[in-house]
Structure formats: structure tokens, C-alpha cells
Amino acid sequence: MKFTPEKYLIPDEPMKPFIDPAEIWNYIYNTESTPERVREVIAKAYNKKRLSLEETAVLVNTTDPKLVEEIPNAARDLKKKVYGNRIVLFAPLYIGNKCTNNCSYCGFRASNKDAQRVTLNDDEIIKEVEALEDNGQKRLILVYGEHKEYSPEFIANNVKLVYGIKKGNGEIRRVNINAAPLDIEGFRTVKEAGIGTYQVFQETYHPEAYAQYHLSGKKRDFNWRLTSLDRAQEVGLDDVGIGALFGLYDWRYEVLSLVRHTNHLEACYNVGPHTISFPRIKDAASVNTPKEYEVNDNDFVKLVAILRLAVPYTGMILTARESVAVRREVIQFGVSQIDGGTKLELGSYSNSKNEEQNLNREQFMINDNRSLSEVIEELIDHENLPSFCTACYRLGRTGEHFMEFSVPGFIKRYCTPNAVLTLSEYLVDYATPEVQQKGWKLIDKTLENLNNQGNPFEIRQRIERIKQGERDLYF
């Protein structure tokens, strides 16, 4: 019987579950990917129009090698149209690994008796942040297990503490959060602390698979987690991040589910997620992960490219879970944010003697162990513009307003100039002489390519002010 999409659509209501596996699988099973249709969908995405589930399924189902190759090529070009050549940098800071959940794929799970449970106190957080500032970091994401100790008030106090830590010219200008879902009052508390993005990853959007991996704890409640960011929206916290852990279930289903989640937020709150993350399962302490749904590198490139085409204005995060080689390749096809100089062991940024990864104090292994300086140097070598910019968040260019600003000229008027200014700060304060030389050369080339659209003269004036000691200049 021919699939009728309308049969499976669930009316979008705030605070209500919105995932129907039958809807998603029927799109996958019954959507044809003819050359003509594939190219129609790519053309729509290239015009910066968000794709429907059916259109996303067209790309997911594409298997012809020539057509598959067109997907990342289009994603690369679309990324340049929306984001230019900027790559935003951040660092994760793990605050505590106590956890009451029992998630079979995670090193933090409650049943892992070998895990060394640690929660950083204020003095330890200060040391960690100062070490991160010494390397030039300006943007952090604080990460927590799910435990009663990590209450909204505890998180809010951490955020305020981090914002107040200054060392030399170092400061943290944006603090994002990756933590357990909160109730409405909890989200209100962390919003008032001035957080940036609040991330909650569904892990897998398939309810039955979800139940198999989440054996006990509050996280076992699929719908509580699924609707968590609705509760954030209810208090005006409209800067949220979603994600799936690829390798728990069929990647095609997860891609469509991420788009479905995006559609739900836009339908109910007129704003989609600020970021989408797509980590792949990696090793963790005493973890046996399934092989059935492993995502190979070719499919990983494909799914990243599809997500970029499906949600043109949404930031996409690629983490140090991936190897240097994979990051180097995938970053071309839609990624707008990466971490650099990442350390996952609690307290390891300030402890230079901790060179080896200790899986008993980490959630999973990382595969890109390069320093922030090395990551920045490679970005510059490939003419990607490293950025620590936080201007849009502080000037209200977030949420639904971002699409209003993301018109021709926005990148050159705001994003590229602000990236140049934050890179200039990094070059003056933290870069090695070799990276300085390469960085100033890239900045000169970038300003030449603005063709007066981004006021290169004013940008150069501000660069000179930075060289004279001023900081935090932005458009």
C-alpha cells in the first residue's frame, strides 16, 4: 500500500511527546530517491530552505555513488553560504561524574564500580578554568552526570563562578551546559545564571532501543528526556542543543528523528535547536557496545552532510571523539563548531602530569588529543577561520532572530569580522610565533576578500586597538 505521510503525522503540541517510529520508518521505507528528486531536494536545501522529513528521507535513501557524492559537495557549498569559512572553538569541562543512571554505553553509569567518582570543588574549578584561559579558550561547555548533587542551583553557581574567573587577558565569555533534563523551575534557575546553550541529547530516538540501553535511573524515562527542551522553552531558554549517539540504532532513523525534533521545536516555539550534535560511540570503561548499528566513515560523512542540508541555519558540532583524519574530512561538510585541546578526565586541564587517559574517570575515550594551538594551526593551514566569537549571543542575535540576520551580507558584516577580532586576540595573547605569522596572513587575506562589505578599514582599526591592549571588541 502506498504510504500517505499525513496518516502518520502527530500534531505538535508543547510539552507533548512527538516521536512516532512508524512515521519515521514509513518515510524511510516508502520514499524513492530518483536522480531528479535527489537533485530537487539538494537545490531546495542550497537555497537555505529547511527540508521536510520526506525530503530528508530522499537523501538518506540515496545509494547511487554519483548522487551520494553530490550530497557532501552541496553541503560544503551551503556551509560556506551560511557560515563562511569560520569554525567556532570551545572546550568541554567535566565538573562531576557521579550518576544514578545505568546506561550500558557510558563510563559514568552507576553500575560501573571501577569508576572513580569525582566532583570538582570551587578551587578546583578555578584552577581548571585558569588553565583553559592560559591556552586561549573563551567558550566552555560544563558537563555533569545525573545526580542529586548536581542540582540547578549547583549548576547555576558553577556558571557564575566560571564567568567571574579572569587571568591576564583570559576570560570565559560563554558557558554552555550538558546535563540532565530539568523541570521548568530548574531551567528557570540556570537561565537566570546567564548560561548559553543547554544541551540534552536523546541518545536514541527509538523508544524500544532506548529502553534496552537505559536500564535504571531517571534517564530511563524516554518521554521526560524527549520533552526536556520544551520545558526549557517554556521559561524562555530558547538556546538549546539536541543530539543523538550514533551506533545505538539505525543511523537513518536517527537522522530523520533529529529533523523531526527540529520541526517540533520550530512548530511549537518558532525556533529550532541552536546546535545539533552527532557523536559516534567510542570506548569507555567496562563498556560493551553493540556492533549491529556501527556507523562507518562513509555513512558518517553522508549523515553529517544530510543534516547540514536539512537544517541550514543550525550549528553542527563535531567533537574530539573522532580521529584527526575524520575530523579533517567531515569538517568540510557542514560542521560549524569543534572542540580543541580537549581533556575529559576531571581535573586534567590544570594537572600537566596527567598525560594518559584514565578511563575510570572519563565518560569515553577521545581520539583527537591535539592541543588547542595545534588545532588552530591546522584550521589556519586549511584557510578555515578559527573563531571564539560570542557577539550574537550577547547582542540578542539568537533563536528565531538568527534567520532574520542570516541574509546575504550578514556573514561578511558580522560573523567574519568578529571571528577575525577573536582570532586577533588569540594571536596576540597566546599563539606561537609560527602560528602568529600564519594567522595574520589569513586575516589579511580574509579582509581582502570582504570587498568593503564588512568595513575592512574599521576591522583593521579594531585589530590595532587589540594590539594596544583592548579586548572583547565586536560588531
Secondary structure as UniProt FT lines:
FT   HELIX           5..7
FT   TURN            14..15
FT   HELIX           21..30
FT   HELIX           35..46
FT   TURN            47..48
FT   HELIX           53..60
FT   HELIX           65..83
FT   TURN            84..85
FT   STRAND          86..96
FT   TURN            104..105
FT   TURN            107..108
FT   TURN            110..111
FT   TURN            113..114
FT   HELIX           122..135
FT   STRAND          139..144
FT   TURN            148..149
FT   HELIX           152..163
FT   STRAND          166..167
FT   TURN            168..169
FT   STRAND          170..171
FT   STRAND          174..178
FT   HELIX           184..192
FT   TURN            193..194
FT   STRAND          198..199
FT   HELIX           207..213
FT   HELIX           218..220
FT   HELIX           222..226
FT   HELIX           228..234
FT   TURN            235..236
FT   STRAND          240..244
FT   HELIX           251..269
FT   STRAND          275..277
FT   TURN            285..286
FT   TURN            292..293
FT   HELIX           297..310
FT   TURN            312..313
FT   STRAND          315..318
FT   TURN            320..321
FT   HELIX           324..330
FT   HELIX           331..333
FT   STRAND          337..339
FT   TURN            346..347
FT   TURN            352..353
FT   HELIX           359..361
FT   HELIX           372..381
FT   TURN            382..383
FT   STRAND          385..387
FT   HELIX           391..395
FT   HELIX           400..405
FT   TURN            408..409
FT   HELIX           411..415
FT   HELIX           416..429
FT   HELIX           433..449
FT   TURN            450..454
FT   HELIX           456..467
FT   TURN            468..469
//
